[in-house]
Amino acid sequence: MTVGGRFGSGSEEQLGYYSNAFSVLMILIAVFEALITTPLTVFNQKERPKDRPVFSGHMMMSAMLLLGLIAACAAIWISLEYSFRWLPPELAAVLIAVVVIAPIQLLREFARRWLLANLQARPAAWLEVLFAGLFLATLFVMVTINQVTAVYVFVLTGIVNLVGLLAWWKIFRKQFSFQRDGFQAQLQENVRYGRWVAGENVCSALTMYFCNWYLMFRIDEAAAGVFFACFTVVLLANPFLLGVCSILAPRAAAAFNQSGKRGLIKVLTKFGLLILTVLGLFSVLLWFFGEPITNLFFGPKYDAYFQANLDGNNWITAVLSLAMPLMGISYVSAFGLLAINRPFDNFYSAIAALLVLVTIAFSFSEPTLMTAAISFVASFFVAALCRTVFLVRAIYGSEPSTRMQ
């Protein structure tokens, strides 16, 4: 299998391969988050400070067990791919790079969420700064020598994540106590809680990246790459959203445990107004300036695609930006539902959003980037609406808020 593929460095096709492989990584992260990092965030607030080293050790042991299962499945898939050649060589090579570096990526995510679950926001920020600095520096070198291919970018991501992970472990390893007693019970609790979160996370990841696969197989790699370029500009707001929500998740859980529904409402309102204001302004910015910003980041060859295929107008970035405020509302409601122990409501909402996305996408007789963008925004409207309704009903309804199914 070739590394660079038959397409040039930084081409639309390479970005198309990268986007589809990245979606696989997001699904793995979704499963890992459901069974490990979300229970870590929620359950950590219930532990007494003196018991947290043992709890952290159990969660780390659970993480390593899940990573072993993922690695075994990846090895089987790689063997079958080499035997039967199911996928185009370029796409298969990128997917193999992803599954190889996935355990490192997942452990770094564990490190970040462990810091935030213990309300150590400053070390978490420094860890992210270290990662971003190393990644951007090495990516600049790759751009300079014209070697920006999907495989190389994923390999670079794995190396940089490993450096950040080693730095975290060197500093915080003494706050972990590895004991077998109680590990099985903790693992079972993770699975009981996380099975709903896993379903919701996987459906949400499929919703986020369905359009890339849809465009690749119904049009071509270039269409998927151009769509992902516009999507990447929209996701410039994602670090803000994920950063605020990483703080919101433990705060919401702590507020509900300490002050009940009244405390939870106060926290969700405060963070919700902040998120909605920032993402609303971001969407307004991209609605008016999405096209020049996209051209600034991705250059004339992406602009040429719009000239050849969409009458020279890039409205894709503007339409996709409408999803960001909806995503913010959806995230706030989702963390509220997790705090009051209703992960199944998040799962039902994610199923509804995915079904709407697929139905609308295939209802158009001719697939285009615009039909994909409209489908994407509609799915997030449904997700935000469903989660908000479920949250309001859970808070103000008579049904017990801690019911599990």
N, C-alpha and C positions, 0 to 999 in steps of 0.2 A: 504493500500500500504506500502510495506516495505521501510525502509530508506536505509539500506545498500545493499539491494538486495541479490541475491543468489551468488554473486561473491565477492571475497575477496577485502579487502582494497587495493587500488592502482592497481587493476588488469587491464588487457587489456580491459575487458568488461566494467569496470567502466569508463575508459577513453573514450570508445566508446559512452557510454551514455552521458558523460560530453560533448563530442564534438558535438553531435547532439543537445543537449539542448542549448549549447553555440551558435549554429547557429541561434536558435530561438531568443536568446537575441540580436544577431547582426542584425537580421531583424528588431526588434523593435527599436534598436538604429539607423538603417538606415532610418526608417520613421521619427523618432524624429529629426535626424540630418537634413533631407530634409526640414521639416516644421518649425523647430525652430533654430537649431544652425548654419546651413549654411546661412539662411537669416540674422541671428544675425551677423555673421562674415562679410557678404557683405554689408548689409545696415548700419551697425554701422559706416563705414568709411564716409558715406554721412551726418551723423548727426553732428551738431555743439556741442561742448563740453557741453554747458549749457543745451542742449536738451537731452543729453544722459541718465540722470536718468529716464526721462519719457519713453524714448525708451526702456531702460532696464526693466522698470516695465511692459510695454506692452508685451515684449518678455517673461518675467516670467509668466505673466497671460496666455499667449498663451500656454506656456509649461504646466502649471497646467491643463488647459482645455484638452489638448491632453492626459496627463497622466490619467485624469479621464476617458476618452474614452477607453484607453488601459486597465485600471483596470476593467471597466465594461465588456469589451470583455473577459478578463481573467476569471472573475467570472462566466460568462456564460459557457465558455469552461470547467472550472473545474467541474461545476455542471453536464454538459453533459458527461464528462469523467467518473465521479463517477457513473452515471446512466447506461451508455452503455458499459464501459470498452473496448474502441477502441484499446488501446495500451497495450503492456506488462506492468505489474505493476511497474517494476523497472524503465523503461523509463518514464512512466507517473508521477511517484513520482519526478523524476529529473525535468521534464518540469514544474510541479506545483511549485517547488522551484524557478525556473527561473522567472516565471511570477509574483510570489509574490514579489521578490526582484527587479524586473525590474524598477519600478518607482524610487527607490532610486538610482539605477545605472544611469538612465537617467538624474536625477537631478544633480548628480555629474558630468556627462558629460556636462550639461549646465553650471555648475560652471567653469569647466576647459575652455570651449570655450568662456565664457564671459570674463574671464581674458585675454585670448589670443587675443580676438577681440579688447580689450582695450589696447593691447600691454603691458600688465603687465606679462611679461614672467617669472620674478623672483618669484612672488607669485604662479604662475601656477606650476613652478618647485617644490617649497616647498610643495605644495598640493600633487603633485605626489610622492614626497619623503615620506611624511607622510603616504599616502596610502600604498606604497610599503613596508615601514618599518613595519607597523602594520600587513599587510597581510602576509609577510614572517615570522614574529615572531609567529603568531598564526598558520600558516601552519606548521611550525617546530614542534609545540606542537602536532598537529594532526598526523604528521608523527611519532613522538616519541611514541604516545599511539596507533598507528596503526589504525587510524580512518579516513583515506583518502578515503572518498566516494564522489561521485559526488554531492549528496544532501548537505553534510556537507560543501563542498567547496563553493557552491553557497550561503549557509546561511552565511558562514564566509565573503564572498565578500560583501553581503548586509550590515552586521554589520560594516565592515571597511569603506565602502562607506558612511554610515550614519555618522560616526565620522568625516570623512573628510569634508562632506557636512555641518555639524554643525559648524565646525571651519571656513569654508569659509563664511558662512552666518553671523556669529558673527562679522567678520572683515569688511565685505563689504556691510552689509544690508543698510547702510545709502546712498549708491549710487543708490538706487532703489526708484522710486517715482511711486506709483500705482494710476493711474487716469483712469477713464472710458472714458473720451473724447479722441477720436482717436484710441481707442483699436480695434473697429470693422474694421476700415480702415486698421490698421496694420495687423490684422489677415487675411483679404482678400488679402493683398499684399503678405503675407507669402505663402498663398495657391497658388496664381497665379504663384509665382516664384518657389515654392517648389514642385509643382506637377510633374515637369520634374525631379527634383533632387530626389524625392521619387521613381519614376520609376527606375532611374539609380542606386540609392542606394540599393533598394531591389534586382535588378538583379545582382548587384555586390556581395551582401551578399550571394545570392543563388549560384553564381559562386564559391565563396570562400569555401563554405561548402557542395556543392552538392555531392562531392566525399565521404564524410563521410556517408551520408544517402544512397548513391548508394552502398557502400561496406557493410553497415549494412544489407540491405535488400536483396542484391544479393549474399553475402557470409555469414558473421555473425558479431556479436558485436566485437569479437577479432580483425578481420581484420580492422574494422573501428577504433578501439583503437590504433592499431599499426601504421596505416597510420597517425592518428592524432599526435602520438608521433613524427614521422618524421617531420610532418608539424610544430609541435611546435618548433623543433630545428631550422627550417628554419625561423620561425617567431621571433627568437631572434633578428633579425634585425628590427623588426617592431617598437619597441620603438624609434629607431633612425629615421625611415621613418615618423612615425606619428608626432614625435616631430618637425622635420624640416618642414613637411607639415603644421603643426598647425601654424607655424610662416609664412610660405609661403602664406597661404590663405589670411590673412589680408594684407600682404605686396603686393601681386599681385593686390588685389582690390584697395588698396591705390595708387599704382603706375599707374594703368590705369586711375583712377579718376583724378590724379594730372598731369600726363605726357603723357597720351594717350598710343598708341600702342608701341611707342619707349621705354617708361619707363617700360611697361609690358615685352617687349622682354628682356630688361636688367636684370630684376629681375628673370625671368624664366630661362635665360641662367646661371646666377650665381648659383641658387639653383639646377638646373638640372645637372650641371657638378659635384657639390658636391655629390648629391644623386647617380648619376651613378657611380662615382668613388668608393664610399664606398660600395655600394651594389654589384658592380662588383668584388671587392676584397673579399667580404663576400662569394659570390658564388664560387669563385676559392678555398677559404678555405674549404667550404663544399664539393666541388667536390672531393677533395683529402682526407679529414679527416671527412666526414660526418658520416661514420659508427662508428668510435670510439667515436665521440662526442655524437652521439645518445645513444650508450651503456653507456657512462659516466652518462648521465642524467637519463636514464630510466632503467638501470640495466640489469641483465642477463636474466630475463624472457621475455623481448622483443627481445633480441638477440636469444633466443631459438625459437621464432616464425619464424625467418628468417632461422634458421638451419632446421626447420621442413618443411617449405613451399617454400622457395626461394633459395635453394641450399646454404644456409649459407651466402649469400651476400646481404647486405643492400645497394642497389643503389637508393632506393626511396628518401632518404634525398638529395643525390647529384642531382638527376633529378629535384626534387621540388625546389632546390635552384636556378635553372635557371630562375624561375619565378620572383625572387626578383628584378633584374635590370629592367625587363619588367614592374613590378609593379611600380617601381620608375618613369619610363618614363610616364606611364599611369597617375600617380598622378599629376605629374608636368603639363602635358597637360590638365588634368581635371580642375585644379585650374585656369589655364589660360583661359579656356572656361567659367568658372564661373565668372571670373573677368570681361569678356567682355559681360556678360549677354547672354550666349548661353548654358544654361543647357540642352536643347533638344539634342545637339550634344553628350553630355555625355550619355544621355539615349540611343540614337541609338547605340553608341559604346558598351554599356553594354549589350544590347539585342543581338548584333552580337556575343559577347564573350560567352554569356550563350548558345546560339544556337550551336556554335562550340563545346563547352564543352559537351553538351548532345549528340550531333550527334556522336562525336568521341568516347565517353564512351560506347555508345550502339552499335557502329559498330564492336566492338570486340566480338567474339563469346563466349569467356570465360573471365569474369571479374577478374582482378587481381589488386594488389596494383600498379604494374608498369603501366598497362593500365590507371588506374585512374590518376597517376602522369603525364603521357604523355598528357592526355586530359586537365589536369589543366594548364600545361605550355602552350599548344597551345592556350587555351582561353585567357591567359594574353598577348600572342603575338598579337592576334587579337585586344584586347582592346587597347593596346599601339599603334598599327598601326593606328587604326581608329581615336583615339583621336588626335594623332599627325597630321594626314592628315586634320582633321576638323579644328584644331587650325591654321595650316599654311594657309589654305584656308580663314579662318576668318580674319587673320591678313593681309595677302597680297592680298586677293581678293577684288573685287569692291563691294561686298554685304555689306550693313550696319551691323556693328558689334553688334548693340544693338537690332536687330530684335527679337521679341518674338512671339511664336506661341500659 
